[in-house]
Amino acid sequence: MKNNSNTGISPSEWLSINRFLYEVKQIDTSCISVYYPYGKGQETVSLLEETKRNEFFEKIESKIEQKIEDLRDNPISVGKFAKTLCIFGWIKNNKVNIKVIGISKKLPYVYMASKKPFIKPFKDILKTNYDVLLVTLDQKSARIQKFHGSKIVLESKLRIDLQGRHRKGGQSQGRFLRARQTKIHVFFKKIAKRIREVDLNSDLILLGGNGHAKTEFYDELDSELAKKCVFVENLSFSTSISDIEKKIIHHLYQHRRKYVAEIIKKYESLVKKGLTAKRNDVIFKALETGAVDTLIVSANYYSDSQFKKIMKMLELAKNTSCKIEFASSPKIIQKLELDNSVIAILRYKIK
């Protein structure tokens, strides 16, 4: 597998971001989240200065402004170079706390105050917060590993004794092969049952292993599990953890692209029913009344003339039950540019 733009980041940076996000997710209070492109620190400070908020948030913002000034002279990065700097600020025990990370991938420009840190861009584009089941098997053994981000949170091993070749005497060759096949079939059913038990809310099931076992086993999965299942090439029991991580990142990127494409398809199917909006002022009003189900935003929206308005829309969406989806595929970004970088799926028709 090529480790290029499909994955975007190295496994070591992926691990660093996972650790960082684990700490950020412990913040259980109102927080200001700021993401900005490297070199755009001054513009971000101006943005912070011109947005008036209550005293609580103003206190956090002034610390973030200071941090941006510091980063201009000493930028930090967990990758080879920083393309996006991400800062989270919150108050605990009357003290302003700041957490910052620089990453080598372009993330959407974000500046918002919300009840909890806004980590959606990380989850979507860097694939750090998804549950993945990795199933490695042959006809005699199986290993089921559940990954949350880069961490194995569960591991299960199953095995059967399978006679390799038929000896002379005793049952016929045909009967022996049928009995062997039945044993394998029962074993596969046992693996499928175990997967159902541990699956819960996994986003993806990656299935691999030497030989034909994986394709034979696939038929044992019910339709719900089969929908999530993807075959993985060059995966065996001896595959190193770093190669496994590369494969997981690669397949999560593909999964993400497919997911966003399906949302766009859903949007297009709802246009005639009047359950969509594409003009920014219409979307803004719909957000204010809670009529937006899903907000679809170009990851490059900061290059749009409506940039500041879109930022406010994101904050409004985050503080309601509206889902936010960022599109990073060049094809979809191009499509969204015709509609000022944002489109929306509505819960109900609006006048």
N, C-alpha and C positions, 0 to 999 in steps of 0.2 A: 504494500500500500504506500502510495506517495504521501509524504507528510508535507503537503503544500497548502494552497488556499482553501482546500476542503476542510482542513482542520484549523488552520489559522494560527495556532499557538503550539508551542512544544509541550510535551507531557510535564516537564519540570515547572513551567509557568502555570500550567493547568492545576498542578498540585498546590502551588503557592496561592493561587486565587481561591481554591477550595478552602484552604486554611483561613485565609483572610475573611471569606464570606461566612464561615462558621462563627467567627468572632462577631462579625457585624450582625448576624441573626440573633445574637444574645441581647441586642439593644431592644428593650421593650418599652420605649417611651418615644414621644414626639421627636422627630429627627429632620435635619435638613440634608438632602442628598444633592451633591453637585458632581456632574460629569462634564469635562470639557476637553476639547482637542489640545494637544501639546502646542504651545505657542499662542494660545488664545486666552492666557491668564488675565491680561489687562481688560479685555472685553468682558470677561466673566465677572471681574471685580466691579466694572461699571454697571453690569446687570444687577448685581447684588445691591449696589448702592441706590439704584433708582427704584427698586421694589420695596415698598413700605410694608412692614409687617408689625405684629405686636412686639412688645418689649422683650418677651421670652425668646422669640426667634431672632430679633435684632442682635441680642447678646451673642447668639451662636454665629450669626452671619459675620460679625466683626472679627471673630476668631478665624473663621474660614477665609476671610479676605487677607488676614495676616499670613495664613498658611499658604495661600496662592502666591503671595509676594515672595515667601521663602522658597517655594518650589521653582520659581522663575530662575533663581540663582543656583539651586541644587535639586534638579529634577530627579525623581526616583523611578525605578522600573524593575519589575520582576521578570520581564522579558529582555530581549536584546536591546530594545529602545522603546521609549514610551510614546504611544500614539494618543492615548487617553489617560487623563489623570482623574481619579475618582476620590471625592472627599465626603465623609459623613460626620456630621456634628450633632451633639446632643448634650443635655444637661443631666448630671447625676450628682446628688448631694451638693447642690448649688455650684457645681464646678462644670465648666464647658469641656467636654471631651471631643477629641478629633481623631479620626482614623483615616488614613490615606493610602492609596495604592496607585502605581503607574503601570499600565499594561500595554502590550505591543499590538493590540487590536483596536480598530476604530469602533467606538460605541456611540450611541446617540447622545447629543448634547442634552443634558438634563439639569434642571434647577428646580427643586420643589421641597415644600415643607409638608410632611405627612405624619400620620400617627406612628408609623414604623419606617425603618430605612427602605428606600426604593431600590430593590436589587434585581428587578425584572430584566434589565439589559444584560446583566451577567448571566442570569439563568438561561435566557434565550440564545444569546450569541456565543457564549463561552461554554454552555452545556455543563454547568457545575452543580445543578440542583435536581437532576433527574434520577429516578430509580431505574436501574437496568438489571435484568437477569441475564447472566451469562451461563449457558448450558453447554458443557463439553462432554461428548459421549462416544462410545463405540458399542459393540454388541454385548460387552461384558461389564462395563463400568460407566458411571456417570458422575459428573461434578456440577453442582448447581451453586453459583455464586451470585449474591445480590449486592450490587454496587449502588451506593448513594454518593453521587459525585465520584471521588476517587477512592472512597473508603468501602472495603468489603464489610457489610453489616451482617451477613449471614452466609454460611457455607454448609452444603449438604453433600455427602458422598454415598453413592449406592453401588452395589456390586452383586454379580451372580457368578456361580461356578459353571463354566460352560466347557464341556468336553470338546477339544479341538478337532480330533479326527476319529473316524469310525474304525474300531478294531475288528479283526476277523471274528466270526462266530457271533452268537447272540442275535439281536434283531437285524432285519434287513437294512441295507443302506438307505432305502427310501423312508422306512419307518423311523430310522435314526434321525434323518434330516428333518422330518416332520416334527418329531418330538423336540429337536433342537430349536426349530423355528417357533414352536409354541412357547418354549421357555423364554426365548428372546421377546416374543410378543407380550407375554405376561410381565416381563421386566420393564419393557417400554411403557406399559400401562401404569406400573408402579412409579416410574419417573414422572409421567404426565400428572399423576395424582399429587406427587410431591410439589411439582411446579404450581399447580392450582392452589395448594396450601400456602406457599410462600409468595405468590405473585402479588396479591393485594393491589396496590396502585402503580405497578411498574409501567413505565412508558414504552419500554422496548424489551423484547426477548431476543437475545443473540444466540444462535444455535450453530455449533461447529463440532469438529472432531474428524478423525481419520476415517476413510472408507465411506460406505453407503449408509451407515447407521443413522446419520442425521436426517436423510431424506425418508428413510423407512419410519423413523420415529415421528416425523412431522404429522403423519396421518393420525397419530394418537391424540393430537391436541384438539380441544374443542374450538369452535369457530371464534370465540372471544380471544383466546390465547393465540390462535393461528394468525389473527389480524395483526397482532403486535410482533409476530415472529419474523426475523431476518436471518438468512444464512450467512455465516462468516467463513471466509476463505482462510486457509493456512492457520487453523487453530487446532492445537492438540493439548494433551495434558502437560506437555513440557514447554509450552509457550511461556516466555518470560512475562512478568507483570508489566514491564514497560511496553512490550509489544501489545499486550492485552489493552493497556490504557490507550495506545494509539488507535487500536481497532474500535474501542468504545467511542472515543471522540469522533472518529471518522463517521461512524454509523449514526451518532446523535446529530451531527451536522446534516446528514442526508434526511434524517427523520424530521428535523426542524424545517428544512426547505419544503418537504412534502406537506407538512402540517400547515404552513403559511399559504401554500398554493391551494390547499383545500378550503381555507378560510376565504380566500379571494374568489374561489368558485362559488362558495356559499353566498357571498356578497352579490355576485353577478346573477345568481338565481333568484335573489330577493328584490332586485331592482324593480321589476314589473309589479310586485306586490306593494310597493311604496314603503318597504321596510329598510331603506338605506338612505344615507345622506352623504353628499360629497362637497358641498360648499361650506367653507370654514365657519361662516357666521351662523349657518343653519345648525351645524354640528355643535357649536358653542352653546346655542340656546337649548338644544336637545340634551346636552350634558347637564346644564343647569336644572332641567326638570327631571333628570334621571331616566330619560328615554333611550339612552345609548346602551346597547348590550355589549358591543365590541368596537373598540377604537383601533383602526389599522393605520400605523404611522410608518413613513419611510425612515429608515435608519439615518438617511442623509438630510433629514428635514431642516437642519440648521442652515442649509444653503438656500432655503426658500425665503421669499420676502415676508412671509407670514410667521417667521421664526418665533418671535416673542409671543404671539397669540397661541401658537401651537404649544409652547412651553406651559402656558396657563391652562390650555386644554388638558394636557397630560396630568397636571396637578389636580384639576377638577375631577378627571377620570379616576385617579388614584384614590381620591377621598370619597368616591361613591363605589357602588358594586360593579362598575363597568370593567370589563377585561381590556387590557392593553396588549396589542401585538405589534412588534417591530418587524418590518420586512427588510431583509438585507440582500436579497437576490437582485442583481442588476436589472433583470427583466421586469420584476415587480416594482422596483424603485422608479424605473422609467415610466411605467403605467401610472404610478402615484403622482409623479411630477405634473401630470395633466390636471390633477385635482388638488393642487396646493399641498401635496405631500400627505394628506389625511383623507381617509374615507371612514364611514361608520355603518355598522349594522345596528338597526333600531329594535327596541323591544315591542314598540307599537307605532302605528302611523302618527305623524305629527302634522299639524296644520301649517 
